């Protein structure tokens, strides 16, 4: 990790965004798509995406489209970086373990 990255505090809100990005790690997702997938409004989603970018977990780029021809503004696409993919999987697994402990054991030992 380089000194330029900032650590990410993985809150419930952040974990929903990471989970949405992990649904298809190779896919580039745009804001509205991620709002629907995470359940977050833009005012929650975009600051999280910015934090994930600063941490080096997510890359973002504008699509190369003519807004007039497309009939809509250009979209900014977000995708997990290789580091972000590893970090997201690690963080979500840790969160799941915490949840399992909080709920009293592993999924295998809990009654259905």
Protein Blocks (a to p, Z undefined) as FASTA:
>chain_A
ZZkbccddddfklmmmmmmmmmmmmbccdfklmmmmnopafklmmmmmmmmmmnopaccd
dddddfklnopacdddddddfklmmmmmmmmmmmmmmmmmmnopafklpcZZ
